[in-house]
Amino acid sequence: MQLLTLVQGQVRLGEPLPWGVRDAVGNLLLARGQVMQSAAQIEQLLERGATVDIEELRAVAEAEAARLAAALPQRPPTLFGQWEQALWDLDRLLRSANGAAPEPAAEGALPFVERVDALARQIMALTLRDPDIAIYLTVRQDPKRLTIYALAHSVHCAMVSLLMARRLAWDAERTLTLLRAALTMNIGILDLQGRLAAQAGAPSVEQIDQIRVHPTQAVELLSAAGVSDALWLETVAQHHERPDGSGYPAGLREVGELASVLRHIDVFMAKLAPRALRKPIGAQMAARQMFQDSGGGAVPAAIIKEFGIYPPGEYVQLKSGEFGVVVRRGASAGTPQVACITDRKGAPSVSTRVRDTAVAEFAIASLPADKTLVYRVPPERLYGLPE
């Protein structure tokens, strides 16, 4: 027990004690809830060196802070806050089915499949509300949050699946199946993916073995959770298979269409994400590699068109000398809107000016290698939203 000596003002006349009062060695003098009836009584306590248990003091302070916070008007979360909540909704959802941290069965709780569909539709709504912000989140990922890589990656893959499917005019059911698979493909390796992203060394043999069997493990977990949709399960089972037989876990040469699409999106998103061992690959390079790996085709072309040459989240320097972050796609792939975070001399700016890079003075001049400044700027500021 750690004791803190009481001082004038902590004990108030006529008010119940919020904690027990003790002597200098911790013996209880007055129990919580007792009321001091006179100033002389308080003075006598202080002269005797009365103390309070620090843990009791901290608990009372935390409870009071929570009470005050609850009494304040609650602002609705920003769009960025809603995307953040989607990550933790996915975490609870997947862990409830994989046994890592199952939630207690609540009366009236939705079945697993219905909860996946609800989250998929939530991600659809967030994406369509502002596709530029959705893409921004995939490009501008915080390297300090590597341990939640698995959650962010699955959500980002679902979002890109939606943008691609809409551009190619896929029907609703086919699109939903692809999103379901994107959200659940890594259900068995959530923690492993976070460790791999954050660890400083290459994967161990044991980790590689876990990676190679995770599609099969995911199908088993999903089936046990009530998933019976054959196309959903096939897409998850085959999302690492390749038509030349070099994929895993089965080395198939005949791979389902949705599984092939998901593999391209999975790899593309993985390249955009930071790792402890490497920096993220730029969107332009990742798109080029995806197109070459696929041999061309409608799917990679649709993704590339959605992202553009300079997607939202890309850090750029303008011909004006200003540095900024792409926040909106423009009329053409190479002329986005940029929120500047420095002045023309490169010094950080307290205000954010949005530049149209279609104007010659503000055309994009380069992609700076040092992106340190970007991570200090809240995305709400870039988009002119309340923080």
Sequence and secondary structure as in RCSB ss.txt:
>XXXX:A:sequence
MQLLTLVQGQVRLGEPLPWGVRDAVGNLLLARGQVMQSAAQIEQLLERGATVDIEELRAVAEAEAARLAAALPQR
PPTLFGQWEQALWDLDRLLRSANGAAPEPAAEGALPFVERVDALARQIMALTLRDPDIAIYLTVRQDPKRLTIYA
LAHSVHCAMVSLLMARRLAWDAERTLTLLRAALTMNIGILDLQGRLAAQAGAPSVEQIDQIRVHPTQAVELLSAA
GVSDALWLETVAQHHERPDGSGYPAGLREVGELASVLRHIDVFMAKLAPRALRKPIGAQMAARQMFQDSGGGAVP
AAIIKEFGIYPPGEYVQLKSGEFGVVVRRGASAGTPQVACITDRKGAPSVSTRVRDTAVAEFAIASLPADKTLVY
RVPPERLYGLPE
>XXXX:A:secstr
  EEE  TTSS TTSB SS EE TTS EEE TT B   HHHHHHHHHTT EEEHHHHHHHHHHHHHHHHHHS   
   HHHHHHHHHHHHHHHHHHHHSSS     TT   HHHHHHHHHHHHHHHHHH HHHHHHHHHS  TT GGGHH
HHHHHHHHHHHHHHHHHTT  HHHHHHHHHHHHHTTTT HHHHHHHHH SS   HHHHHHHHHHHHHHHHHHHHT
T   HHHHHHHHTTT  TTS  SSS  SS  HHHHHHHHHHHHHHHHS  SSS    HHHHHHHHHHHHTS HHH
HHHHHHH SS TT EEEETTS EEEEEE  SSTT  EEEEEE TTS EEEEEEEEETTSGGG EEE  S  GGGG
GS HHHHTT   
